[in-house]
Amino acid sequence: MISSTTETLPWVEKYRPKSFNDIVHHSRIIYLLRRFIATRTMAHLFFYGPPGTGKTSTILSCAHEIYGKAANMMVLHLNASDERGIDVVRKQILQFASTSSLFYNSANMSKLVILDEADSMTHCAQVALRDIMMQYDTLFCLIGNYQYALLPTLQSRVVRLLFTPIPMEDAVSVGQHILKSEGIEFEPECLKMVYEQTGGDMRQYVNVLQALHMRVDVEQLTEASLSTLLCRWERSEVLSFVQNGLAKQSHKTNYEYLHQSIITSHTHTLSTWIDALIRVLLEISNTCGTNKGVAQNDLLLDTIQLCTSMADAEYHASASLQPDIQLFAIITATSSFSRKWATENA
């Protein structure tokens, strides 16, 4: 029976894993943590990897396994991206680490400090944190996206565990559980479509599922409705544009076509266009590579240059308030690629 309080939570919190048994994909990491707990030899930890791969959920589940109902008293959870200065380390963390709990037998297990986004901490804060880790009997779990953002002296004191993106089968399984629990009917292909849109980011996957459910009028998610809501480009549409547009028409004509669809009418998004376009162009590149008249070295260099140009455009589009400029940059990079291989395979 779900309480009224739980009903108001977003799905990403409502269905957040509460124990090790609820966590998908990271079986080896869970096995290691269970061994640490069973032998009472828990080490300082550093969870790193892409966003939405279960780093925070895993350590919170670990804290629940260790402390049970006393987790609120024995665990200090901070977001280092908001509180990353040396003052936070010297005040909040130092005070928590240097005091003992009056309501819990801490002889069984030390306190735990969880630092989300630890890779954004300043240099001075990391040095101060290292000193606290050396001085006090307190466990630390640092969480970040990038392994080498931490000082070497910090990295040498932690067990580094890589969290990889969630595979499609695991994400689909979680999506099925959520939709069935919410009493929502769905077509099986819908969950795969959402995964293709979000990749292995489980947080984004669940958020998109909830947003799609709220936008659909009927209590059913269908492949047709999701294709529109996700602003998906059909492969046949992109392939036709590459062969008949990019390879033959002027930059101005191609730009006007995409500008109308992406920026003016908003029927598609720039990010979905980049994703669909790079997939089609890489398929063309692989096909060209099987032809005897195409030099493999030239193919490899052109493909690398194409991917680099698309990556630069996507980065600048996400950080820029003028996506039309990045759209023209994409047209320029992809047009030269398409025309070259269209000519060599004519």
C-alpha positions as CSV (number, residue, x, y, z in Angstrom):
1,M,0.0,0.0,0.0
2,I,1.6,3.3,-1.2
3,S,1.1,6.2,1.2
4,S,-0.3,9.6,0.1
5,T,3.1,11.1,0.8
6,T,4.8,8.6,-1.6
7,E,2.1,9.3,-4.2
8,T,3.3,12.9,-4.5
9,L,7.0,12.0,-5.1
10,P,8.5,12.1,-8.5
11,W,9.0,8.6,-9.9
12,V,12.8,8.9,-9.7
13,E,12.5,9.2,-5.9
14,K,9.4,7.0,-5.5
15,Y,11.2,4.1,-7.1
16,R,14.7,4.8,-6.0
17,P,16.4,1.5,-4.9
18,K,16.1,1.1,-1.1
19,S,18.4,-2.0,-0.8
20,F,21.0,-3.9,-2.7
21,N,18.4,-6.3,-4.0
22,D,16.7,-3.4,-5.9
23,I,19.9,-2.3,-7.7
24,V,20.3,-3.5,-11.3
25,H,23.4,-4.1,-13.4
26,H,26.2,-3.5,-10.8
27,S,26.3,-7.0,-9.4
28,R,30.1,-7.1,-8.9
29,I,30.1,-3.8,-7.0
30,I,27.3,-5.0,-4.8
31,Y,29.2,-8.3,-4.1
32,L,32.3,-6.3,-3.1
33,L,30.3,-4.0,-0.8
34,R,28.5,-7.0,0.8
35,R,31.9,-8.5,1.6
36,F,33.1,-5.2,3.1
37,I,30.1,-5.1,5.4
38,A,30.2,-8.8,6.3
39,T,33.9,-8.7,7.3
40,R,33.6,-5.2,8.9
41,T,36.5,-3.9,6.8
42,M,34.7,-1.1,4.9
43,A,37.2,1.1,3.2
44,H,36.9,4.7,1.9
45,L,35.2,4.6,-1.5
46,F,35.1,6.6,-4.7
47,F,32.2,6.0,-7.0
48,Y,32.7,7.5,-10.4
49,G,31.0,7.2,-13.8
50,P,28.4,8.9,-16.0
51,P,25.3,10.5,-14.4
52,G,22.3,8.4,-13.6
53,T,24.2,5.1,-13.3
54,G,23.2,4.4,-9.6
55,K,26.2,5.8,-7.7
56,T,24.2,7.7,-5.0
57,S,21.5,5.0,-4.8
58,T,24.1,2.3,-4.2
59,I,25.8,4.1,-1.3
60,L,22.5,5.0,0.3
61,S,21.5,1.3,0.0
62,C,24.8,0.4,1.6
63,A,24.2,2.9,4.4
64,H,20.8,1.2,5.0
65,E,22.5,-2.2,5.1
66,I,25.1,-1.0,7.7
67,Y,23.1,1.2,10.0
68,G,19.4,0.3,9.5
69,K,17.1,2.8,11.1
70,A,20.0,4.7,12.6
71,A,21.3,5.8,9.1
72,N,19.9,9.3,9.6
73,M,22.2,9.8,12.7
74,M,25.2,8.0,11.3
75,V,25.4,9.4,7.8
76,L,26.2,12.9,6.6
77,H,25.1,13.4,3.0
78,L,26.4,16.6,1.3
79,N,26.4,17.8,-2.3
80,A,29.9,19.0,-2.9
81,S,28.9,21.0,-6.1
82,D,26.9,23.3,-3.8
83,E,29.1,23.2,-0.7
84,R,32.6,22.6,-2.1
85,G,34.7,25.2,-0.3
86,I,37.1,24.6,2.5
87,D,34.8,26.1,5.1
88,V,32.3,23.2,4.7
89,V,35.1,20.7,5.1
90,R,36.4,22.4,8.2
91,K,33.0,23.0,9.8
92,Q,30.3,20.5,8.8
93,I,32.5,17.5,8.0
94,L,35.1,18.0,10.7
95,Q,32.3,18.5,13.3
96,F,30.5,15.4,12.2
97,A,33.7,13.2,12.1
98,S,35.0,14.4,15.4
99,T,31.9,13.7,17.5
100,S,30.5,10.4,18.6
101,S,26.9,9.3,18.4
102,L,25.1,8.9,21.8
103,F,22.3,6.8,20.3
104,Y,24.2,4.2,18.3
105,N,26.9,1.8,19.1
106,S,29.5,3.2,16.8
107,A,32.0,0.4,17.8
108,N,30.3,-1.8,15.2
109,M,30.9,0.6,12.3
110,S,32.2,4.1,11.9
111,K,30.2,7.1,10.7
112,L,29.8,7.6,7.0
113,V,30.2,10.9,5.0
114,I,28.8,10.9,1.5
115,L,30.1,13.6,-0.8
116,D,28.1,13.9,-4.1
117,E,29.8,15.7,-7.0
118,A,33.1,15.4,-5.1
119,D,35.1,16.0,-8.3
120,S,34.0,19.7,-8.2
121,M,35.7,20.4,-4.9
122,T,38.4,23.0,-4.8
123,H,42.0,22.1,-4.3
124,C,42.2,23.4,-0.8
125,A,39.0,21.6,0.2
126,Q,40.4,18.3,-1.1
127,V,43.6,18.8,0.9
128,A,41.6,19.5,4.1
129,L,39.4,16.5,3.4
130,R,42.5,14.3,3.0
131,D,43.7,15.5,6.5
132,I,40.3,14.6,8.1
133,M,40.4,11.1,6.4
134,M,43.8,10.5,8.0
135,Q,42.9,11.8,11.4
136,Y,39.5,10.5,12.2
137,D,37.9,7.1,12.2
138,T,35.1,8.0,9.8
139,L,34.2,6.4,6.5
140,F,34.0,8.5,3.3
141,C,32.3,7.8,0.0
142,L,33.2,10.3,-2.7
143,I,30.9,10.4,-5.8
144,G,31.8,12.0,-9.1
145,N,31.7,11.7,-12.8
146,Y,35.5,12.0,-13.5
147,Q,38.1,9.8,-11.9
148,Y,41.1,12.1,-12.3
149,A,39.5,15.2,-10.9
150,L,40.5,14.2,-7.4
151,L,44.0,14.8,-6.1
152,P,46.4,11.8,-6.3
153,T,46.7,11.8,-2.5
154,L,42.9,11.4,-2.2
155,Q,42.8,8.7,-4.9
156,S,45.4,6.7,-3.1
157,R,43.2,6.5,0.0
158,V,40.0,5.2,-1.6
159,V,38.8,2.1,-3.4
160,R,37.7,3.3,-6.9
161,L,34.6,1.7,-8.4
162,L,33.5,2.5,-11.9
163,F,29.7,2.7,-12.6
164,T,29.0,2.0,-16.2
165,P,25.7,3.0,-18.1
166,I,22.7,0.8,-17.4
167,P,22.1,-1.7,-20.3
168,M,18.9,-1.6,-22.2
169,E,17.5,-4.9,-20.9
170,D,17.9,-3.7,-17.3
171,A,16.4,-0.3,-18.0
172,V,13.5,-1.8,-19.8
173,S,12.9,-4.2,-16.8
174,V,12.8,-1.2,-14.4
175,G,10.5,0.7,-16.7
176,Q,8.1,-2.2,-16.9
177,H,8.0,-2.5,-13.1
178,I,7.3,1.2,-12.7
179,L,4.5,1.4,-15.4
180,K,2.8,-1.8,-14.1
181,S,3.0,-0.4,-10.5
182,E,1.4,2.8,-11.7
183,G,-1.3,0.9,-13.6
184,I,-0.3,2.2,-17.0
185,E,-0.6,0.2,-20.2
186,F,2.2,0.3,-22.7
187,E,3.5,-1.2,-25.9
188,P,6.8,-3.0,-25.2
189,E,8.6,-1.1,-27.9
190,C,8.0,2.2,-26.1
191,L,10.5,1.4,-23.4
192,K,13.2,0.7,-25.9
193,M,12.4,4.0,-27.7
194,V,12.8,5.9,-24.4
195,Y,16.1,4.1,-23.7
196,E,17.4,5.0,-27.2
197,Q,16.6,8.6,-26.3
198,T,18.3,8.7,-22.9
199,G,21.0,6.0,-23.1
200,G,22.2,4.4,-19.9
201,D,21.2,7.4,-17.7
202,M,18.6,5.7,-15.4
203,R,17.6,9.0,-13.8
204,Q,16.8,10.6,-17.1
205,Y,15.1,7.4,-18.3
206,V,12.6,7.4,-15.4
207,N,12.0,11.2,-15.6
208,V,11.3,10.9,-19.3
209,L,8.9,8.0,-18.7
210,Q,6.9,10.1,-16.2
211,A,6.9,13.2,-18.4
212,L,5.6,11.1,-21.3
213,H,2.9,9.6,-19.2
214,M,1.7,13.0,-18.1
215,R,1.6,14.3,-21.7
216,V,-0.4,11.4,-23.1
217,D,-4.1,11.9,-22.8
218,V,-5.0,8.2,-22.6
219,E,-3.7,5.7,-20.0
220,Q,-1.5,3.9,-22.5
221,L,1.9,4.6,-24.0
222,T,1.9,3.7,-27.7
223,E,4.8,3.7,-30.1
224,A,3.0,6.2,-32.3
225,S,2.4,8.7,-29.5
226,L,6.0,8.4,-28.2
227,S,7.5,8.9,-31.6
228,T,5.9,12.4,-31.8
229,L,6.6,13.3,-28.2
230,L,10.2,12.3,-28.3
231,C,10.7,14.4,-31.5
232,R,12.3,11.4,-33.2
233,W,13.6,11.5,-36.7
234,E,12.8,8.4,-38.8
235,R,15.8,6.8,-40.2
236,S,14.3,6.8,-43.7
237,E,13.7,10.5,-43.5
238,V,17.3,11.2,-42.4
239,L,18.8,8.9,-45.0
240,S,16.7,10.6,-47.8
241,F,17.9,14.0,-46.6
242,V,21.5,12.9,-46.6
243,Q,21.3,11.3,-50.1
244,N,19.1,13.9,-51.8
245,G,19.8,17.0,-49.7
246,L,23.3,17.1,-48.2
247,A,24.9,15.5,-51.2
248,K,23.2,17.5,-53.9
249,Q,21.6,20.7,-52.6
250,S,23.2,24.0,-51.5
251,H,24.1,24.7,-47.9
252,K,21.5,27.4,-47.8
253,T,18.7,25.1,-49.0
254,N,19.7,22.4,-46.4
255,Y,19.9,25.0,-43.7
256,E,16.5,26.4,-44.4
257,Y,14.9,22.9,-44.3
258,L,16.4,22.0,-40.9
259,H,15.8,25.5,-39.5
260,Q,12.1,25.2,-40.3
261,S,11.8,21.8,-38.7
262,I,14.0,22.4,-35.6
263,I,14.0,26.1,-34.7
264,T,10.8,27.5,-36.3
265,S,8.2,24.8,-35.9
266,H,9.9,22.9,-33.1
267,T,8.7,19.6,-34.5
268,H,12.1,18.1,-33.8
269,T,15.1,19.0,-31.6
270,L,18.7,19.7,-32.5
271,S,20.0,17.0,-30.2
272,T,17.7,14.3,-31.8
273,W,18.8,15.5,-35.2
274,I,22.5,15.2,-34.4
275,D,21.9,11.7,-32.9
276,A,20.0,10.5,-36.0
277,L,22.3,12.1,-38.4
278,I,25.5,10.7,-37.0
279,R,24.0,7.2,-36.9
280,V,23.1,7.4,-40.6
281,L,26.4,8.9,-41.7
282,L,28.4,6.2,-39.8
283,E,26.3,3.6,-41.6
284,I,27.2,5.2,-44.9
285,S,30.8,5.3,-43.8
286,N,30.8,1.6,-43.0
287,T,29.1,0.8,-46.4
288,C,31.7,2.9,-48.2
289,G,34.5,1.0,-46.4
290,T,33.4,-2.2,-48.1
291,N,33.9,-0.8,-51.6
292,K,37.2,-1.4,-53.2
293,G,37.6,2.1,-54.6
294,V,37.6,3.7,-51.2
295,A,40.9,4.0,-49.3
296,Q,40.5,2.7,-45.8
297,N,42.9,5.3,-44.4
298,D,40.9,8.2,-46.0
299,L,37.7,6.7,-44.7
300,L,39.0,6.5,-41.2
301,L,40.3,10.0,-41.2
302,D,37.1,11.5,-42.7
303,T,35.0,9.6,-40.2
304,I,37.1,10.8,-37.2
305,Q,36.9,14.4,-38.5
306,L,33.1,14.1,-38.9
307,C,32.6,12.7,-35.4
308,T,34.9,15.5,-34.0
309,S,32.9,18.2,-35.8
310,M,29.6,16.8,-34.7
311,A,30.8,16.5,-31.1
312,D,32.0,20.1,-31.1
313,A,28.6,21.3,-32.6
314,E,26.6,19.4,-30.0
315,Y,28.7,20.8,-27.1
316,H,28.4,24.4,-28.4
317,A,24.7,23.9,-29.1
318,S,24.1,22.8,-25.5
319,A,26.0,25.8,-24.1
320,S,24.9,28.4,-26.7
321,L,21.8,30.5,-26.9
322,Q,22.0,30.6,-30.7
323,P,21.5,27.0,-32.0
324,D,21.0,28.3,-35.6
325,I,24.8,29.0,-35.8
326,Q,25.6,25.4,-34.6
327,L,23.0,24.1,-37.1
328,F,24.9,25.7,-40.0
329,A,28.2,24.3,-38.6
330,I,26.6,20.8,-38.7
331,I,25.4,21.4,-42.3
332,T,28.8,22.4,-43.4
333,A,30.6,19.5,-41.8
334,T,28.2,16.8,-42.9
335,S,27.7,18.2,-46.4
336,S,31.3,17.9,-47.4
337,F,31.4,14.3,-46.0
338,S,28.2,13.3,-47.8
339,R,29.3,14.8,-51.1
340,K,32.7,13.2,-51.1
341,W,31.5,9.7,-50.5
342,A,28.5,10.1,-52.8
343,T,31.0,11.1,-55.6
344,E,33.3,8.1,-54.9
345,N,30.4,5.7,-54.9
346,A,28.5,7.1,-57.9
